[in-house]
Amino acid sequence: MLTDAAVKKVKPNPHKRIEIHDGRGLYLVIQSTGAKSWAYRYRVGGKSRKLTLGTFPAIDISKARSLCSAAALSTKAGGDPARDRKETLAADDTFERVARLFVERYAKPKNRTWEQTARWLGLAPGEDDPDKLVLTGKGAAARWSGRKITSIKQADVIRLLDNMVDQGNPVSANRTLAAVRKLFNWAEGRYGLFANPCDKVEMPGSETARDRILTDDELRSVWRAVAEQGGPFAPVVQLLILTGQRRNEVAGMEWRELDLPEKLWKLPRGRVKNDNGHEVPLSDQAMAIIEGVPRLSGRQLLFTTTGDTPISGFSKAKVEIDEASGVEDWTLHDLRRTMASGMARLGVSLPVIEKILNHTSGSFRGVVGIYQRHGYAEEKRAALDLWGAHVARLVS
């Protein structure tokens, strides 16, 4: 019986393909190039058949045996797994179609930021029907529209990424590679792919951690620009400045999360990145913005254009804010870093800032995080009140 360690050690024969039997019809296939994959061999009507299960190490020995067992049960019941997969491919074989299925069946249930994953693949929720994914005209789905998922090779992936880098988008190229690689890993066992075309493709762009902090003058300009523009994005951006929370958390704010008499925003576990429930005290300035948002009957979302889904379209809104404010080379996430730096400048201690940001690293890493259960509620409120007053002085 094979083990993952043994599979890693198997050397290819440069002159021919090798197959190693693991038992019960499961074979490890080693190409002369060194690529390794799993296959299930069986017989139907006296004829030998082969079903490719996926590549190693994307599919380890345990997963390969599980896939093989499922295929063997189908064979025992009179089925033909290879034929059945081919029939599935006939209906669902284009990259665009598989990308839609990947987002619906994998990204949505497992990733709160599934919309961003969809965008890297070239898909986005429709404006008229947010539950329906539409082509954005960019990304992998646009470049490979109409192509069979099985026809996309490593060279296609590299050309896609090189084109993005040449256009000055190396970070976007990195994100696209991560999304496409995950899609092909998911699709391998379902679509009989012989290899993931993203295997051995390196990140095309170099990345450094951002350290952009807006100056007081820049923060004032951004605040005043969104205030003059008005619309649904203005209160969102202003609350990002005042609370330091993440964009999706603010954009998805619901009335039931707000304890207005206590001036408190209670974020449940499912709404935060690290899955830790989080309470954000609201300064007078934040309360004034929230109380100015019209409350629609029967609607929980504060910031929405459809009534059922949080506000979207931040990329377009950001361009308009840049033009109106004159502030360049910043992101909405930089407002979070700007608040943290500003609080430190005002004398707020690092542990309190990290609690406000809902960080589990830094001061609360490891053993300290296990035994340090102080919630810092009073300290957080004092810090956010101090920051809110500071912002009010800046923009008045």
C-alpha atoms as one frame of an Amber mdcrd trajectory, in Angstrom:
protein
   0.000   0.000   0.000   1.273   3.433  -0.945   1.751   6.399   1.382   2.041
  10.091   0.528   5.711  10.002   1.529   6.335   7.033  -0.774   4.548   8.728
  -3.664   6.752  11.806  -3.266   9.885   9.658  -3.466   8.935   7.806  -6.667
  11.291   8.863  -9.472  10.090   9.088 -13.099  11.518   7.055 -15.950  12.578
   9.571 -18.634  11.766   7.060 -21.386   8.320   5.766 -20.459   5.285   6.150
 -18.220   5.126   4.152 -14.966   2.031   2.811 -13.214   2.083   1.549  -9.617
  -0.899  -0.447  -8.335  -2.184   0.575  -4.894  -4.936  -2.029  -4.786  -8.651
  -2.263  -5.690  -8.125  -0.727  -9.106  -6.266   2.399  -7.951  -3.054   3.239
  -9.807  -0.420   5.921  -9.386   0.602   7.115 -12.868   4.030   8.770 -13.241
   4.656  10.482 -16.581   8.174  10.681 -18.032   8.079  14.411 -17.199   7.620
  13.615 -13.502   3.922  14.591 -13.327   1.975  12.229 -11.056  -1.711  11.427
 -11.191  -4.227   8.868  -9.961  -6.303   6.529 -12.102  -8.990   3.927 -11.486
  -8.815   0.911 -13.844 -11.838  -1.371 -14.219 -13.703  -3.494 -16.758 -17.135
  -3.057 -18.306 -18.547  -5.637 -20.713 -15.201  -7.384 -20.826 -13.410  -4.191
 -21.920 -10.723  -2.401 -19.914 -11.627   1.152 -18.859  -9.713   3.967 -17.145
 -10.940   6.906 -15.069  -8.470   9.680 -14.203  -9.059  10.834 -10.620  -6.698
  13.832 -10.424  -3.100  14.833  -9.885  -0.765  14.438  -6.937  -0.228  16.290
  -4.590  -3.485  18.206  -5.167  -5.191  14.859  -4.476  -3.373  12.891  -1.789
  -3.505   9.141  -1.261  -6.465   9.314   1.123  -8.564  11.375  -1.294  -7.547
   9.179  -4.219  -8.698   6.041  -2.378 -11.988   7.715  -1.516 -12.594   8.697
  -5.152 -11.612   5.210  -6.277 -14.024   3.578  -3.800 -16.895   5.764  -5.033
 -16.096   4.871  -8.650 -15.843   1.168  -7.741 -19.297   1.267  -6.134 -20.674
   2.827  -9.316 -19.056   0.079 -11.383 -20.458  -2.623  -9.095 -23.930  -1.139
  -9.525 -23.614  -1.458 -13.309 -22.342   2.044 -14.033 -19.443   3.213 -16.155
 -17.680   6.082 -14.290 -15.579   7.180 -17.285 -18.617   7.278 -19.570 -20.680
   9.081 -16.926 -17.993  11.735 -16.529 -17.768  12.193 -20.285 -21.515  12.796
 -20.397 -21.172  15.371 -17.615 -18.403  17.059 -19.563 -20.622  17.308 -22.610
 -22.944  19.612 -20.670 -20.561  21.448 -18.329 -17.245  21.586 -20.129 -16.541
  25.283 -20.786 -14.331  27.264 -18.434 -17.059  29.848 -17.904 -19.611  27.193
 -16.942 -17.201  25.422 -14.586 -16.203  28.770 -13.033 -19.861  29.513 -12.274
 -20.300  26.078 -10.681 -17.095  26.524  -8.676 -18.288  29.848  -7.236 -21.782
  28.524  -6.452 -20.791  25.139  -5.014 -17.422  25.878  -3.411 -16.585  29.573
  -2.974 -19.981  30.790  -1.757 -20.466  28.171   0.988 -16.857  28.333   2.232
 -15.627  31.884   1.681 -17.218  35.115   2.902 -15.214  36.989   0.264 -16.508
  34.785  -2.570 -17.457  37.834  -4.643 -13.803  38.831  -4.881 -12.852  35.287
  -5.898 -15.534  35.450  -8.593 -14.132  38.752  -9.881 -10.632  37.328 -10.209
 -12.213  34.623 -12.372 -14.052  37.237 -14.447 -17.527  36.903 -12.902 -19.672
  39.174 -10.742 -23.219  39.267  -9.304 -25.634  40.808 -11.817 -27.033  44.258
 -11.072 -30.612  43.196 -11.813 -30.266  39.769 -10.229 -27.426  39.523  -7.640
 -27.925  35.750  -7.402 -26.937  35.378 -11.057 -23.263  35.562 -12.004 -22.448
  37.534 -15.152 -19.258  38.056 -17.137 -17.318  41.199 -16.247 -15.444  41.314
 -19.546 -12.163  40.888 -17.680 -10.091  38.084 -16.224  -9.884  34.393 -17.021
 -13.515  33.908 -18.063 -13.236  36.668 -20.673  -9.982  35.326 -22.105 -11.139
  31.694 -22.151 -14.806  32.247 -22.968 -16.216  29.263 -24.845 -13.130  27.096
 -24.326 -13.368  23.594 -22.895 -11.988  23.295 -19.385  -9.862  20.357 -20.556
  -8.256  22.439 -23.334  -6.635  25.006 -21.029  -2.928  24.349 -20.595  -0.099
  25.805 -18.548   0.920  28.059 -21.451  -2.588  29.593 -21.458  -2.327  30.393
 -17.755   1.103  31.957 -18.165  -0.054  34.110 -21.106  -3.038  35.337 -19.071
  -0.814  36.314 -16.140   1.925  37.865 -18.289  -0.659  40.047 -19.985  -1.872
  41.317 -16.594   1.681  42.056 -15.466   2.430  43.882 -18.743  -0.611  46.074
 -18.086   0.836  47.054 -14.714  -1.303  44.747 -12.530   1.129  42.271 -10.891
  -0.878  41.967  -7.674  -4.070  41.273  -9.631  -2.141  38.611 -11.560  -1.185
  36.944  -8.270  -4.776  36.954  -7.060  -6.005  35.610 -10.389  -3.500  32.750
 -10.279  -4.628  31.820  -6.751  -8.302  31.793  -7.790  -7.712  29.844 -11.027
  -5.463  27.318  -9.247  -8.144  26.705  -6.625 -10.785  26.289  -9.349  -8.730
  23.656 -11.172  -7.980  21.810  -7.926 -11.731  21.667  -7.322 -12.446  20.598
 -10.909  -9.789  17.887 -11.219 -11.763  15.056  -9.693 -14.990  16.157 -11.373
 -13.841  16.736 -14.938 -11.153  14.158 -15.474  -8.330  16.660 -15.840  -4.975
  14.991 -16.329  -3.145  17.844 -14.630  -3.813  21.218 -13.057  -2.440  23.754
 -15.582  -1.474  26.005 -12.664   0.910  23.432 -11.196   4.470  24.792 -11.007
   3.320  28.248 -12.178   4.945  30.792  -9.870   3.387  34.010  -8.651   4.108
  36.496 -11.463   4.277  39.638  -9.336   6.299  40.558  -6.293   4.318  41.942
  -3.371   5.308  43.964  -0.351   3.096  44.645   2.625   1.347  47.990   2.222
   2.274  50.695   4.691   0.230  53.537   3.182  -1.207  55.874   5.790  -3.240
  58.909   4.816  -2.048  62.200   6.250  -4.461  64.419   8.152  -4.815  66.628
   5.072  -5.551  63.603   2.854  -8.060  62.207   5.339  -9.818  65.581   5.412
  -9.918  65.694   1.609 -11.407  62.189   1.337 -14.029  62.924   4.016 -15.099
  66.181   2.389 -15.144  64.623  -1.098 -17.549  61.840  -0.118 -19.663  64.264
   1.930 -20.097  66.508  -1.119 -20.827  63.561  -3.411 -23.379  62.063  -1.060
 -25.088  58.863  -2.178 -24.870  55.416  -0.585 -21.056  55.274  -0.493 -20.548
  58.435   1.596 -21.683  57.019   4.971 -19.830  53.756   4.307 -16.494  55.526
   3.706 -17.019  57.817   6.703 -17.757  54.842   8.962 -14.638  53.101   7.638
 -12.663  56.141   8.787 -14.362  56.352  12.189 -14.524  52.657  13.143 -11.513
  51.106  11.389 -13.481  47.980  10.541 -13.218  46.049   7.275 -15.020  47.185
   4.138 -17.358  44.189   3.860 -18.216  44.430   7.559 -19.286  48.075   7.253
 -20.996  47.617   3.878 -22.999  44.678   5.268 -24.043  46.435   8.497 -27.551
  45.454   9.661 -29.950  47.247  12.005 -30.224  44.153  14.211 -26.455  44.370
  14.867 -26.833  47.864  16.338 -27.679  48.627  19.956 -28.367  52.316  19.437
 -29.226  53.191  23.078 -25.878  51.679  24.131 -24.064  53.138  21.106 -22.688
  49.686  20.257 -22.251  47.683  17.052 -22.265  43.925  17.694 -20.749  41.932
  14.835 -21.666  38.212  14.963 -19.067  35.509  14.291 -20.186  34.820  10.738
 -19.642  38.438   9.704 -15.991  38.862  10.643 -12.835  37.602   8.975 -11.389
  35.680  11.926 -14.785  34.259  12.987 -14.528  35.955  16.392 -17.634  37.857
  17.479 -16.734  41.518  17.835 -18.195  44.603  19.549 -17.430  48.096  18.260
 -18.346  51.085  20.481 -19.781  53.905  18.375 -18.542  57.452  18.836 -20.922
  60.391  18.632 -19.657  61.032  15.107 -20.378  57.440  14.025 -23.804  57.548
  15.664 -24.669  60.740  13.767 -23.907  59.031  10.449 -25.903  55.900  11.308
 -28.886  57.893  12.543 -28.874  59.793   9.240 -29.386  56.590   7.223 -33.053
  56.111   6.188 -34.531  52.968   7.724 -36.565  51.034   5.157 -39.500  49.046
   6.451 -38.766  45.318   6.530 -35.111  45.777   5.532 -32.186  44.920   7.796
 -29.348  46.275   5.629 -28.345  49.897   6.131 -26.390  50.257   2.902 -28.093
  48.656  -0.095 -29.375  49.572  -3.526 -31.362  46.371  -4.069 -32.825  46.014
  -0.588 -31.593  42.432  -0.331 -27.815  42.601  -0.821 -25.112  44.918   0.567
 -23.929  47.831  -1.524 -21.386  46.965  -4.235 -19.489  48.780  -6.990 -16.681
  50.081  -4.788 -14.126  50.166  -7.627 -16.122  52.706  -9.628 -16.949  54.750
  -6.523 -13.275  54.786  -5.499 -12.267  56.306  -8.857 -14.805  59.102  -8.340
 -13.550  59.722  -4.785  -9.953  59.933  -6.063 -10.926  62.506  -8.668 -12.956
  64.583  -6.218 -10.413  64.470  -3.366  -7.168  64.619  -5.315  -5.743  61.879
  -3.060  -3.822  59.189  -4.957  -2.356  55.738  -4.385  -4.581  54.622  -1.529
  -7.130  51.901  -0.895 -10.181  51.697   1.334  -8.275  49.213   3.500  -5.625
  51.904   4.087  -8.248  53.792   6.127  -8.049  50.986   8.689  -4.272  51.376
   8.968  -4.659  55.158   9.065  -7.015  54.939  12.049  -4.669  52.579  13.907
  -1.703  54.886  13.320  -3.736  57.954  14.270  -4.860  56.370  17.526  -1.280
  55.490  18.412  -0.360  59.122  17.762  -3.123  60.161  20.178  -1.675  57.917
  22.906  -3.893  54.819  22.606  -2.021  51.639  23.597  -1.314  48.870  21.071
  -3.434  46.167  22.815  -6.486  48.468  22.719  -5.930  49.257  19.030  -5.639
  45.547  18.237  -8.860  44.825  20.108 -10.640  47.538  18.102  -9.298  46.029
  14.866 -10.313  42.548  16.097  -6.793  41.212  15.590  -5.838  37.864  17.121
  -2.132  38.271  16.359   0.340  40.757  17.810  -0.333  41.323  21.517  -2.838
  38.430  21.630  -0.875  35.727  19.828  -0.574  32.166  21.122  -0.709  31.551
  24.890  -1.450  35.201  25.639  -4.553  35.003  23.443  -5.759  31.912  25.303
  -5.442  33.375  28.789  -6.021  37.074  28.121  -9.815  37.340  28.221 -10.143
  41.013  29.154 -12.519  42.544  26.596 -11.183  46.113  26.816 -14.742  47.425
  26.394 -14.181  50.677  28.285 -10.765  51.234  26.749 -12.129  50.655  23.240
 -14.932  53.154  23.782 -12.567  55.800  25.126 -10.193  55.271  22.178 -12.920
  55.460  19.530 -14.434  58.544  21.172 -10.987  60.142  21.129 -10.509  59.242
  17.467 -14.000  60.442  16.516 -13.340  63.823  18.129 -10.010  64.026  16.320
 -11.662  63.343  12.929 -14.374  65.907  13.712 -11.737  68.570  14.352  -9.966
  67.650  11.116 -12.990  67.904   8.851 -14.825  70.828  10.460
